[in-house]
Amino acid sequence: MNLHTLLIANRGEIARRIIRAAREMGLRTVAVYSEADADAPHVLEADRAVLIGPPPPQASYLRVEAILDAARQTGADAIHPGYGFLAENAAFAQAVADAGLVFVGPPPQAIALMGDKAAARARMQAAGVPVVPGYQGADDDQALAQAAARIGFPVLLKAAAGGGGKGMRVVAQPEDLAEAAAAARREAQHAFGDARLILEKYIPQARHVEFQILADAHGQVLHLYERECSVQRRHQKIIEETPSPLLDDALRRRMAQAAVAAARAVGYVNAGTVEFIVDPEPRAFYFLEMNTRLQVEHPITEMVLGLDLVQWQLRVAAGQALPWRQGDLRPRGHALEVRVYAEDPTNGFLPSTGRLVHVVEPQGPGVRVDSGVRPGLEVTPHYDPLLAKIIVHAEDRPGAIARMQAALERTAYHGVVTNVAFLLQVLRHPDFRAGRYHTRWVDEIGAEVATEPTAVPPAVLAALALAERMPARGSVAPASAGGTARYDPWAALQGVFPA
């Protein structure tokens, strides 16, 4: 099968990253966009672009029929969902297939199974993959209380149908269980339309280690080694690295074998990630979940293996067999990724909105930036506040940390509050440098690293805004499904300051 036109059903840095990979393969690209993203970089860079609705995701990026209509209008023969939005929506994957298009991802059945945490736990147990001691039966308070008493407190309540920390509660005492379950059900129902809960043993100083999987339709399933994702805030990853400073060769081998077994157990095809919780004391690991999509942190795997995972997603989706055996894949060096968010670490990591007046992103050997923004762009409250990912590669972990520090010191997004100073403080912390961290570590050291953002004097902002007005007018930008428009940076910056 030969693909020729790829529609990217996403936005921001991941849409740009997919466009770049597709273009290198000679594919035409189609962007979809909401009214809030009319001048976003992914819209300007695609060969075609189609407006699919107003800013709220439910009215645009989550509208399955609008995305399929855009594919029909532009002659796309494949759709890549990126991550977030519809990426792990089995009904969307099935609708793409029913429309006669190629879905760049796993089969809908695998998405549905691994999206249900209760069903996924049962399937992993049947496949011999270690799972956290827990309970995934009838969801009522009495059953949960009996299971918690059997497992022992503390326990973790989790939404059966969700992820990203939604519908999740740590319960330390039996008397707190009913209230926590009620709150978790409300949050799960709101986030996923499904209030069911499962219960697991809570590991206080757990490490979060995931394995990248790549499988083709010819029976080949490979692991692409691990990524350590334990530096988190509110259950959201902010720094990832590979290799993990925790694993030795024996533990790495056992976890990799379990990850491959997990993928085989659900008939997985394409790129995915098997996530584990590791208890560092007995060095035991347990299946957490499987992300049936590309991960935000995939670039660090690419850096150490010299692969382009998006291009291999496309090749696998077109029916190509993977050309390697497991022993052919040997990582080199150490890679780090940090996520730069428009958020205020001193105020509970609340998102920051506003117009980006000036953007400075690092460059240099071993430095990669996957960015979704440009000067003049409005950071709105409608979408995830991720601005960019900065990725570095070096020969060893100290070299990667030093390179990342230097990169962050050359990074600025003026116009919104960001977590750049916070990330630098985390990298400088002795616990991080020694690899002594866990999933609750950021919460524990928060006061130490929550650096107040540096205020930029108004006069500097004014000078930056004027500087951004200087480039020549009239760069070409595809603006709609039907053609191109002239992009005027002067017009884009109107409203940065009051008249």
N, C-alpha and C positions, 0 to 999 in steps of 0.2 A: 504494500500500500504506500502510495506517495502522497504526503500532505503538501498543500500549497498555500493555504490561507488559515491563519490561526487567530481566533478571537480570544482576548484575555478578559475574563469576567471578574475583573478586580481593578484596583487603583493603586496609586502611591508607588513606593519603592519596588514592591514585588511586580507590579505591572511593567515598570521600566526594565526590571531585571529579565523578565520573560521576553519582552520585546527585543532586548539586546541579543539574547540567546537565539531566538527565532530568526532574527535578521542574519546572523552569522551562518545559519543553515540555509539561507536563501528563501525563507518563507515570507509571505506578505503578512502584515499584522493589522489587527483591528482592535481599537480601544473602545470601551464603552465608558460613559461618564454621566455624572449627575450635573445639574445646573451649577452646583457649588464648585465643580471641577472643570469648568469649561476651558480654563487656561492652565490646567495642571500639566506638568511635564509629560506624563504618560499619554495625554491626549495629543500634545504637540509632536511627539516622537513617533506615533504609530502611522502607518500608511493610510489608514482610514479611521474615522472616529464617529460614534453614533451616540446621540443624546438619548438616555433611557429614563429620565425622570427628574423630579425635584430632589433637593439635598438629602432628606431622610433615607437611610438605607432601605427601609421597607418599601419606599416608593421608587427606588432606583436599583441599587446593586443587588437587592434580594428579589427582584421581580423576574422570575424564571421566564415568563413568556416574552417580556421585553428583551431579554438577552437572546432568546432563540430567534425573535424577529430580527434583531440586529445581525445575527449570523446569516439569516436568509437574505437580508438586504444586501449584504456585502460578499456573498458567495463563500463564506468561511466553511471549511470542512472539518475543523477541529476547534474545541474550546478548552482552554486551560483555566482552572478556577483559582489559581494562586493559593493563598491561605486566608482563613477567615471567610466571612460572607457565606457563600454556597459551597465552599471547598469540601466539606464533609457532610453534605446533604445528599443522601442516597436517592431521594426522589428527583433531585436535579440531575444527578448522573444518569438516572434512568431516562429522564426526559430528553437529555442530549442524545442518548443512544436511540431512543424512539424516533427522534427527528432525523435519523440517518447520519448523525455527526459523530466524530470521535471525541470521547471524553478523555482528557489527558490526566489519568488517575486510575485508581483501582476499580474493580467491578462494583456495581451498586450493592451487591449482596455483602461484600466485605466491609463496605462503609457502614451499612446498617448494623451488621453484627458487632463490629468494634466500637460503634457509637453508643451501644447499649452496654453500660459497664457491668450490669448483672450478667447478661448473656456472655460478654467477653470473659469475665472471670470464670464462668462455668466452662467455656471452650478451652481456656488456657489450662485449667485443672485437668481436663480430659486429655490434653496434649502433653502433660507432664511438665508444664512450665510453672515454676514456683509462683504462688500468689500470696499476697499479704493475708494472714489469718483474718477472716472476716465473715460476713453474712450477706447474702443477696436473695433472701426469700421474701415472704409476704411483708409488705411495708406497713406495719402498725406498731404502735408504741410498745405494746406488750412483747411482741416478737423482738423488737430492737433491744428492749431492756434485757430480755433473757439472753440474747446473743452477746450483748456488751458484758454482762456478768460472766458469761462463759469465757470470753476472750480476755477480759481484764481491762480496766481503765488505765490510761486515757484511750479513747477511741475517736475515730474520725468518721463523721457523717458526710456522705458524698451524694450528689445528684446522680441517679442511675443513667440519665440521658445526656449529661453535660460534661463540661470541662472548664478550664480557665479560672478555677477557684469559685465559680458560681454554685450556690447550694452546698457549700462546704462549711462544716463546723467542727472544731475540736471540742470534745467533751471530757472534762477531767473527773467529774463526780457523777454518781448515779442520779442524784436529785436534779441535775441540770439537763438530763437527757431529753425529757419531754419538751421543754421549752426550746431547746436547740433544734430538735427535730421539726417542730412547728415552723420556726424561722427558716430552716433550710428548705422545707417543702415550699414555702411561699416564694422564696428566691428562685428555686428550681422551676416552679410553675411559670413564673414571670419570664425567666430567661429561655427556657426550653419547651414550654408547653407540656411539661411532664413532671409531676411532683414526686415521683418515686425516689426513694433513698436506698442506698446500700450502706453498710457499716464495715469499717476496717480497723484493725489494730493501729494505733497511732505511734509512730516511731519519732521521738522528740528531736533527735539530732540526725535525721535521715539525710542521705545524699541522693540527689536526683541525677541519674545517669541514663542516657538514651543511646540506642544503637540505630544507625541509619541502615535501612534495608532497601535493596534494589532487586526487583524480580521481573523476569520476562514471561511471556505467554508460552514459552517452550519448556517450562519446568525448572529453569535456573533461578535459584534464590541465593543472593549474596548479601553479606553484611559489609558495610563500609566503615566499620569501627565505631567508636563511641564519641559522645559529646557530654561533657559535664555541665549541668545546668542548675546547680544548687544555689547560685547567687540570685535570689528572687526577692520581690516585694509584692505583697498581696497575691501570692501564688503565681506571679508573672515573672518570667525570666528576664534578667537585665544584662547579665554577663555569662557567656558560654565559652568553653575552651575544649580543645582536644590536643593531645590525649588527656584523660582525666588524671589529676595528680593522686587520686585515691587507688586506682586499680593497679594490681600487679598482673603479670602475664597469665597466671593460672585463673584468676578471677575474670579477667577480660575474656579468656577463651570460653569459660563456662557461660558467661552472660551472652556472648556472641552466638553460641550454639542455641541458647534458649530463644534468642531473638529470631533466628532463622526458623526454629521450630514453630514459634508463634505465627510467623508469616505463612508458613506452609499449612498450618492448621486451618486457616481461613481462605486458602486459595488465592493468596495475595499476588497482584501484578502491579508493576510500576513502583514509584518511590514511596516509602513510608517510614515511620519511626516507631520502634518499640521502646517504651519508656519503663524504667525500673526505679524502684526505691531501694537504696542500699543501706543496711544497718551496719555502720562501720565497726562496731565492737565484735560481733561474731563474724563479720564480713559475709553476711547473708544478703541475698538480693531477692526482690519480689517484683512480679509483673505489676505495673501501675495502669497502663493503658497503651493503646496503639493509635497514633495519629495517622489517619489514612490520607495523607497529603504531604506536600513539601513543607518543611519547617522553616520558620524565620531564620534559624541559626544554621541553615544548610551551607552557607559559604565557608565556614571553618573546615568542614569535611572536604569541600572542593580545594581549599588551599593546601591541605596536607596530602591529598591524593592526586592533585592535578587533573581533576575531572570537572566537567560541567554537568551538574545534575539535571538542570532543566533540559538541556539538549538530549540527555539520555532518557528523560521522561518522554520527550517527543518521539525519539526513535523506538522506544518500547511500545508506545501507543500506536505507532505505525506498523507494529508487528515484527520489528527487528529483534534478533536474539542478542543477548549480552555476549561480548567476545572474550570474557575473562573466566578463569577459574579463581576460586577464593585465594589461592596462594599467589596469584598475580598482583593482588592489591596490597601494596605496602606503603603505609603512611610515612611521610618525612617531615621532621621538624615539629613545631608547636604553633597552633593558631588560636587567636582570641577574637571574640566578637563582643562589642558593646552596643546596646540599643540606646540611641539618643532620642529622648522623648521631650515633647513640649509639656512639661509638668513641673510642679514646684515641690521638691523633696522636703522643704521646711514646712509645708502645709499639707501633709498627708498624701503627697504625690498627686494632688489635684491637677487636672489638665489645665494648660494655659492656652488661651486663644489670642489671635491678633494677626496683623500683617507682618510678614517677614521683610524687614527693611534691608538687611544685608546678610549674606551667607558666606561663611568661610569654611571650606572643607579640606582636610589634609590630603597631601599627595606624597609620593616618594616610594622607594623600593619596599616591597613587602606590605604596602598599605592599599587597601581597597575600600571604597565607599559606595554602598548601595543606598542612594538617596531618593526621596520622593518629592523634594521641594526645590524651589528656586526663589530668588529675591522677588518681592512683590506679591507672592502667593499668600492668600488668606488661610490661616490655620483655624478651622471651624470646629464647633463642638459636635459635629455630626459623626465624626469618624475617630478611630483610634489615633492617639496623639503621637504615634511613632513618626519621627522626621527622617531618620536615616539609621543605617547600621554601619559602624566602622569596624573593619576586619583587618587584622594584621597577621603576618606569618614570619617566623624567625627560626633559627636552628634549634633553640631550646626555650624553655618556659621563661627564665629570667630575661632572655632577649626579646621575647614576645611582649612581656609586661613593659619593658623599657620602651619598646617601639610604640605600644599603645599609649603610654603616658605622653610621649612626644607628639603623637597624632592628636590626642585630645587637647593638648596645649595649643594646637594650631586650629582648633575647631570653634566656630561661633555661629549662632543663629540669632541675630539681633531682631527684636520685635516681639519675642515671646520669652517666657522663662523656660529654661531647659535644665536637664539633669547632668550637664557636662561636668560641672564642678563636683557634684556628688560622685560621679563615676571615677573621677580622678582620686578622690579621697578613698574610695573602696580599693582601688588598685594599689594605693600606697599603704594600706593597712597591713600590719605585720601578719595577721591571721591569713589574709588573702595571699600574701607573698609566700607563706609557708604551706599553702594548700589546706589550711585548717578552717574550713567553713562548712555550712550545712544549710538546709532550706529555710531555717528561721534565723540565720546568722544576721542578716541585714536588719531584721526587727530588733535583735538584741543590741546591736551596735549603732542603732539609728542616730542617737544624739551625737555620736562621735563623727559621723560622716555627713550629716545634714548641713552642709555649708550653705550659708546665705548666698544667693546669686549676686554676682558683681553688677552693680548698677552702672548703666551706660549713660553718661551725661547727655542731656537733650541736644546740646550743640553737636556732639559726635553723631547722634542719630540723624540730625538734619544733614550733616555733611555726607553721611553714608547714603541717605536717600537721594541727595543731589548726584552723588557719584553713580548710583544705579541708573539715573536718568541719561547718562552720557552715551551709552552705545547707540550706534546708528539705528534709525527706525527701519522697520519693514522686514524683519526676518520672517521666513516663511513658516507657517504653522498649519498643519491639517486641523480643521475645526469642525468638520461635520462629515457625515457619511458621503456627501457628494463632492467634496473637494477641499480647497485650501483657503485660508484667510491670511491677511497680513497681520503679524503680531507686532504691536506697538508697545515697547516697554514704558514709554511715557504714560500711556493710558492705563497700563497695569498698575502704576504707582499712584494714580490719582486717589486721594483720600487717605494717604499715609499720615498726613498732617492736616489739621483743620485749615480751611481757607483764611 
